[in-house]
Amino acid sequence: MKNDDEVLWPGETVEVTLTLTTLTNAVVVPSSAVQSGLAGAYVLVVRPDLRVERRLVTAGNQFGKDTIIASGIEAGEKLITSGQKDIVPGKQLKI
């Protein structure tokens, strides 16, 4: 790359953002929803009957406060993002 207008100087740093890939129809969740257990990564899903289900997931890349989920949940499912230590699978929630 030429620097004919001398905008860049030796030793100067620049910030560059590269898009390496674009994922379509990716399931993205708040990183706070993804927990680690003995069997691997999991999330707590709120089923339609308001009972909690622990679901193993395959977590992908993390971007800021979000994590891509490669498998284990579908788009639109409700997840618990805080207070997981107080919730056990099968528990009936009150919203």
CYANA upper distance limits for C-alpha pairs under 8 A (distance plus 0.5 A):
  3 ASN  CA      7 VAL  CA      7.16
  3 ASN  CA      8 LEU  CA      7.21
  8 LEU  CA     12 GLU  CA      7.19
 26 ALA  CA     68 ILE  CA      7.22
 26 ALA  CA     69 ILE  CA      7.85
 26 ALA  CA     70 ALA  CA      8.03
 27 VAL  CA     68 ILE  CA      6.33
 27 VAL  CA     69 ILE  CA      5.96
 27 VAL  CA     70 ALA  CA      7.66
 27 VAL  CA     73 ILE  CA      8.43
 27 VAL  CA     74 GLU  CA      7.47
 27 VAL  CA     75 ALA  CA      6.21
 28 VAL  CA     66 ASP  CA      6.87
 28 VAL  CA     67 THR  CA      6.07
 28 VAL  CA     68 ILE  CA      4.99
 28 VAL  CA     69 ILE  CA      6.50
 29 VAL  CA     33 ALA  CA      7.44
 29 VAL  CA     66 ASP  CA      6.06
 29 VAL  CA     67 THR  CA      5.95
 29 VAL  CA     68 ILE  CA      6.98
 29 VAL  CA     69 ILE  CA      7.69
 30 PRO  CA     34 VAL  CA      8.08
 30 PRO  CA     65 LYS  CA      6.40
 30 PRO  CA     66 ASP  CA      5.00
 30 PRO  CA     67 THR  CA      6.62
 30 PRO  CA     81 THR  CA      7.65
 31 SER  CA     62 GLN  CA      7.90
 31 SER  CA     65 LYS  CA      5.97
 31 SER  CA     66 ASP  CA      5.33
 31 SER  CA     67 THR  CA      5.63
 32 SER  CA     65 LYS  CA      8.16
 32 SER  CA     81 THR  CA      5.77
 32 SER  CA     82 SER  CA      7.33
 33 ALA  CA     43 VAL  CA      6.34
 33 ALA  CA     44 LEU  CA      7.83
 33 ALA  CA     79 LEU  CA      7.09
 33 ALA  CA     80 ILE  CA      6.42
 33 ALA  CA     81 THR  CA      4.68
 33 ALA  CA     82 SER  CA      7.54
 34 VAL  CA     41 ALA  CA      7.00
 34 VAL  CA     42 TYR  CA      6.31
 34 VAL  CA     43 VAL  CA      5.65
 34 VAL  CA     59 ALA  CA      8.48
 34 VAL  CA     81 THR  CA      8.36
 35 GLN  CA     41 ALA  CA      6.09
 35 GLN  CA     42 TYR  CA      5.83
 35 GLN  CA     43 VAL  CA      6.56
 36 SER  CA     40 GLY  CA      6.18
 36 SER  CA     41 ALA  CA      5.04
 36 SER  CA     42 TYR  CA      6.74
 37 GLY  CA     41 ALA  CA      6.55
 37 GLY  CA     42 TYR  CA      7.56
 39 ALA  CA     56 LEU  CA      8.28
 40 GLY  CA     56 LEU  CA      7.43
 40 GLY  CA     57 VAL  CA      8.32
 41 ALA  CA     56 LEU  CA      6.38
 41 ALA  CA     57 VAL  CA      6.17
 41 ALA  CA     58 THR  CA      7.15
 41 ALA  CA     59 ALA  CA      7.42
 42 TYR  CA     54 ARG  CA      7.07
 42 TYR  CA     55 ARG  CA      5.82
 42 TYR  CA     56 LEU  CA      4.69
 42 TYR  CA     57 VAL  CA      5.67
 43 VAL  CA     54 ARG  CA      6.39
 43 VAL  CA     55 ARG  CA      5.93
 43 VAL  CA     56 LEU  CA      7.09
 43 VAL  CA     57 VAL  CA      7.50
 43 VAL  CA     79 LEU  CA      7.39
 43 VAL  CA     80 ILE  CA      7.95
 44 LEU  CA     52 VAL  CA      6.80
 44 LEU  CA     53 GLU  CA      6.10
 44 LEU  CA     54 ARG  CA      5.18
 44 LEU  CA     55 ARG  CA      6.75
 44 LEU  CA     79 LEU  CA      6.19
 44 LEU  CA     80 ILE  CA      6.08
 44 LEU  CA     84 GLN  CA      8.10
 44 LEU  CA     89 PRO  CA      8.17
 45 VAL  CA     52 VAL  CA      6.18
 45 VAL  CA     53 GLU  CA      5.61
 45 VAL  CA     54 ARG  CA      6.78
 45 VAL  CA     55 ARG  CA      7.33
 45 VAL  CA     77 GLU  CA      7.43
 45 VAL  CA     78 LYS  CA      6.29
 45 VAL  CA     79 LEU  CA      5.10
 45 VAL  CA     80 ILE  CA      6.97
 46 VAL  CA     50 LEU  CA      6.10
 46 VAL  CA     51 ARG  CA      6.33
 46 VAL  CA     52 VAL  CA      5.36
 46 VAL  CA     53 GLU  CA      6.94
 46 VAL  CA     77 GLU  CA      7.91
 46 VAL  CA     78 LYS  CA      5.86
 46 VAL  CA     79 LEU  CA      6.32
 46 VAL  CA     80 ILE  CA      7.63
 47 ARG  CA     51 ARG  CA      5.98
 47 ARG  CA     52 VAL  CA      6.73
 47 ARG  CA     53 GLU  CA      7.44
 47 ARG  CA     77 GLU  CA      8.36
 47 ARG  CA     78 LYS  CA      7.91
 50 LEU  CA     92 GLN  CA      6.21
 50 LEU  CA     93 LEU  CA      5.89
 50 LEU  CA     94 LYS  CA      7.99
 51 ARG  CA     89 PRO  CA      8.02
 51 ARG  CA     90 GLY  CA      5.87
 51 ARG  CA     91 LYS  CA      5.87
 51 ARG  CA     92 GLN  CA      4.94
 51 ARG  CA     93 LEU  CA      6.54
 52 VAL  CA     87 ILE  CA      8.36
 52 VAL  CA     88 VAL  CA      7.58
 52 VAL  CA     89 PRO  CA      5.43
 52 VAL  CA     90 GLY  CA      5.50
 52 VAL  CA     91 LYS  CA      6.01
 52 VAL  CA     92 GLN  CA      7.19
 52 VAL  CA     93 LEU  CA      7.92
 53 GLU  CA     89 PRO  CA      5.46
 53 GLU  CA     90 GLY  CA      6.60
 54 ARG  CA     89 PRO  CA      6.28
 55 ARG  CA     72 GLY  CA      7.16
 55 ARG  CA     73 ILE  CA      8.12
 56 LEU  CA     72 GLY  CA      6.48
 57 VAL  CA     69 ILE  CA      7.27
 57 VAL  CA     70 ALA  CA      7.92
 57 VAL  CA     71 SER  CA      6.07
 57 VAL  CA     72 GLY  CA      4.79
 57 VAL  CA     73 ILE  CA      7.43
 58 THR  CA     69 ILE  CA      6.37
 58 THR  CA     70 ALA  CA      5.82
 58 THR  CA     71 SER  CA      5.66
 58 THR  CA     72 GLY  CA      6.94
 59 ALA  CA     67 THR  CA      7.37
 59 ALA  CA     68 ILE  CA      6.52
 59 ALA  CA     69 ILE  CA      5.06
 59 ALA  CA     70 ALA  CA      6.30
 59 ALA  CA     71 SER  CA      7.93
 60 GLY  CA     67 THR  CA      7.04
 60 GLY  CA     68 ILE  CA      5.42
 60 GLY  CA     69 ILE  CA      6.04
 60 GLY  CA     70 ALA  CA      6.37
 61 ASN  CA     67 THR  CA      6.42
 61 ASN  CA     68 ILE  CA      6.14
 62 GLN  CA     66 ASP  CA      6.24
 62 GLN  CA     67 THR  CA      4.77
 62 GLN  CA     68 ILE  CA      6.84
 63 PHE  CA     67 THR  CA      6.70
 69 ILE  CA     73 ILE  CA      7.99
 73 ILE  CA     77 GLU  CA      7.60
 80 ILE  CA     84 GLN  CA      7.41
 83 GLY  CA     87 ILE  CA      7.54
 84 GLN  CA     88 VAL  CA      8.43
 87 ILE  CA     91 LYS  CA      7.40
